[in-house]
Amino acid sequence: MNELININEIYRAKNNLSNIVLKSSYSKNKYYSNFYDSNIFIKREDEQIVKSFKIRGAFNKISNLGDDKTNRGIVCASAGNHAQGFALSCSILKIKGTVFMPKSTPNIKIKKVKKFGKKNVEIVLYGNDFYDAYDKSIEFSIKNNLTFIHPFDDLKVIEGQSTLFLEILNQSVEKIDFLLVPIGGGGLISGAINVFKQLSKNTKIIGVETAGASSMKKSIEKGIITVLKKIDNFVDGAAVRKVGDIPFKICKDYLDEIIIVDEGEICKTVIDLKKHLNINAEPSGAMSITALRQIKEKIKGKNVACLICGGNNDKKRLPEIKIRSKKWILNNLKNI
């Protein structure tokens, strides 16, 4: 069994981020608690200045680089949220950065990267999905001898994401029975595992993947990292063909369960969050809440922590979100 990250490294990351990230709110949600006859608590990472948790991992990694690397400049690939954390980190630390983003990236995220990066960051739009942009960014970083900042397959990035879960434990008065965490490349869920499996061992950690990009579940089932030939890019914050090597090792040894949620049901949750709670979640940010329906019997009377991990939702996507939501509702009337 693979060893977990030394908890002292995560506390060190927490101190490193103390003046950079907001201690986002964590509170019981009356609407979903009543709906599921349980105690649903929501952690609001959409409250961060970049509207997602990604600033945690990006800044922790970049700020730990030596001058020899930062003076040359750094590179990243991202569908949007990691790019914003990367851009803001470059701006704060006065480092030149290059961001490779797929052409399918929502326009709001491109604009935000420009805003946060200011004159420190250059954006290159390339390919149809994250891995097209990723491959090009690796080629670029090797050719120019630049340091690549991976969005999820890096220990310092994972340590940064882990600080989110230290916050949850510090903010929670009640013991947490279940923790639901979205999975894209696996950095966030790895952070959850490294904190909770050391400090709250009885909490069941449930990963949530989309039906169109369930690379972690397939990899764990096969016992080896499995590259998906085709993915649905709609939930862009979680749409990857291949999970990270480090997250895979952590998840296969420690993750309690994975739930697969349909993109259409995620869209329904995005609409519900806005309607009932006035929360503007992006699709990946709504994944934890979406998964509750599948475990509603299991969580009755229990304390359940969910994440709104991102709020960078482009208004131009709303018509498609409504269409996907309506289609899912029509096909699943008996399940609602």
N, C-alpha and C positions, 0 to 999 in steps of 0.2 A: 504493500500500500504506500502510495506517495505521501511524503510529509507535507503538512500544511505550512504556510508562511509563519515564521516566528511572529507572535502577536506584538512583540515590541517594535517590529518593523512597521506594523500597521499604526501603532500609536505614534511612531516617528513621522509617518505620512500625515497623520492627523495634525500634528504640530506644524508641519511644513505648509499645510493648507489653511491654517487657522485664520489668516488674513486675506485669503483668496476666495473661499467658498462660503456661501450662506448656510447657516444651520437651518435647513428647510423644515417646514412644519410637519408634525406627525400627530394625528389626532383621530379619535373615533368618529366614524361617519354614520350619522343617524339613518340616512336613506338606505344604504346597503346593509347596515346592521339589521334593520327592520325587515328588509326584503329577504334576507337569508337567515333570519332568526339566529344571529350570531353577533359577535363583536368584531366588526371590520374596521381596521385602522389603516389610514392612508398616509404614506410618506410622499411629500410633494416636491420632487426634484425639478419639476417644471418651474419652480420659483427661483432657481439659480439664474444668474445674469445671462447665461447662454441657454437657459430654459431646458437644461438636461444635466445629468450626473457627469457627463463626459469631461468637464473641466477638472474633476478630481484626478482622474488617471493621467490626463495629458499634462497638467501642471506638475504633478509629482514626478513624472518621468523626465520632463524637459529640465526642470530645476535641479535634477540630480546629475545632469550631464556636465562634463568638464568643459573648460573654456576652449580647449583644442577642438572640440566637436561643435560647440555652439557658434564659435567664430566663423566656421566655414558655412554654417547654415544647416537647416534641418528640413525633412520632408515627411509628409503623411499622405495617406489615402483614406477617404471617408465618404459615406453617403450623406454626411451633413453634420451630425452632432459632435463627433470626434473632431471634425474640422473646425468647428466653432471653439471648442475647448483648446485646440492646438493654436488657433489664431489669436485668441485672447492671451494665451500663455506667451506667445511670441511677442505680442504687443507689450505685455507687462515686463518681460525680461529683455526686451530690445534685441531680439534675435530675428534674423532673416529666415522666413519659412516659405516652402512651396507646398501647396495643397492640390492633390489630384482628386477630382470628384467625377462620378459618372454623369453622363448627360441627362440621365433620368432624375437627378437630384431636384427636389422641389425648389422653386425659385426663391422662396423665403429663406431657405438655408444658405443658398449662394450669397444672397444679399447680406445675411447676418455674418458670414465669414469675412466678407469685405469690410463690414462695419467694425468687427472686433479686431481684425488683423491690421487695419489701417494701412500704413505704408510698409509694414513689415512683412506682409504676406502676398504672394502671387498665387492666383487660382488657375488651374489647368483642368478643363472639362474634357474627359476622355472616356469612351466606351459606354456600354449599356447598363452595366451593373458594377457593384463594388469591386469585384475581382478583375474586371477589365482595367479599372483605374488603379487598382493595387499593383497589378503586373507592370503597368507603365511607370508607376512611381518607384518601384524597386529598380527597374532598368535605369531610370533617371538618377536615383541616388547612388547606384554603383558607378555609373559613368562619370558622375561629378564628385565622387568621394564624399558624399553627404550622409549624415545619420538619419535613418528612417525611424519614425515614431509610430509603432504599431498600435492600432486602436484597441486590441484586446489580448494579443499573445505576447505579453511582456510582464514580468514580475512587478516592476515599479508601477506600471499602469494598474495592475490588479490591486496592489497595495493602496493606490489612490482611491479606486472604486470601493475598496473595503471600508474606508472611513465612513461611508454612507451608513453601513450596518452597525458600526460603533455608535453612531448617532441614534439609530433606532433603539438600540438597547438602553442607551442613556436616557432617552425620552420616554420609554415605555415603563409604566408603573406595573402593569399586569404581565404575567409570563405570556410569551407568545407561543401558541400551539402550532400554527402554520405560518410559513413565510412564502409568498408567491413572488417569483422573480422572472422577468422576461429573459429569454436567451436569444442572442444574435450570434456573435462570435464566441461568446462565453466569458468575457471579462467581468461583467457585472455579477453573474451567478457565482463565479469563482470568488469574488469578493465576499458575497453572502456566506458561502461555505466556509471560507477561512476565518470569519468572525464567529458565526453561530456554532460551528462544530467545535469551537474552543470555549466559547463563553455562554452558550445557551444550547447545550447538547441535546436536550429533549425536544427542541423545535424541529418539526418536519419541514424540510426545504423542498419546495416544489418548483421546478423550472417550467416555463411556459414558452412553447415554440409555435410558430405559425404553420398551418398545413402546407403552405407553399415553400417552406424553407426549414424543414425539420432535420437539419444536419446533425445536431447533437444526439437526438433520439436514435437516428439510424446508426450513428457511429457507435453509440453505447451498445445497441442491440447486436452489432456485428463484432464488437470488441476491437475495432480499428477505425481510425478517422476515415470517414467516407465522404467523398466529394460528390455533391449533387450535380447532375448534368444540366438540370433545368430548375429554376426557382421562380417564384412569383415575387416580383420586386415591389409590390404595392406597399407593404409594411417596410419601407426603406431602412428604418432604423434597426431592423432585425433580419434583413434579407442577405444572408451570406451562403455561398456554396460549400464552404469548408470552415469548420470551427478551428480555434487555435489549438496547438499542441499542448500548451500548458493547461488551458481550461479543460481540454478533453481528459487529461490525466486526473485532474482534480474531480471532475464531475463523475467519471466512471467509478471512482472509489468512494465518493461521499454523497452524491446527490440522491435524495430519497425517491423522487418521482418526477416524471415529465408529463405535462399535459399539452396536447395539441389543440390549438384553437383555429377556427376557420376565419379567414380574412373578412368575410361578410359579417360575422358576429362581432369581430373587433370594430367594424364600422358602426354597428348598432351601439356598441359601448361608447364610442367617440361621441355619437349624437346624444346618448343618454347622459353622459358626463356634463355636456354643455347645457342640456335642458334642465337637469335636476340639481346640478352642483355649480354651474357656471365655470366649469373647468375646461380649458381648451387643450385637450390632450391630442398629441399626434397618435397615429395608429399603434406604434410600438409602445407608447406611453399608456395605452389602454389595455394592454395584453393581460396584466395581472388581474384586473377587475373582470375581464371577460372570462377567465378561467374559473371563477367562483361557481358558475352554474353547474359545471361538471362535478364539483365536489360538495354540492349544497347539503347532502345528507351527512357527509363526513364532518362538516364544520359546524353543525348546529350546536349552539351554546359555547363554541370555542372562540379563542382570540386569534384573529387572522390579520397578518400584516401584508398589505399590498403596496405596490409602487406606482406612482405616476412618474415614470422615468424621463419623459420628454414632452415638451409642449410646443414644438416647432411645426405647427400644422399650417400648411399653405391654404388660404381660403379658396384658391382656384381648384383644389381637390375636392371641395365639398360636394359638388354634383355627383362625382363618382362614388364618394363615401355614402351618399344617400341612396344611390342605385344599388350598390353592393349590400347595404343594410336591408333595404326593402326586399331584395331577392332572397337574402338569408331568412328573413322573417317569414316570407311566404312558403319557403321550403321546410320551415321548422316550427310551425304553429303549435304542434303537439309538445314541443320541448320547452317552450317559453313559460 
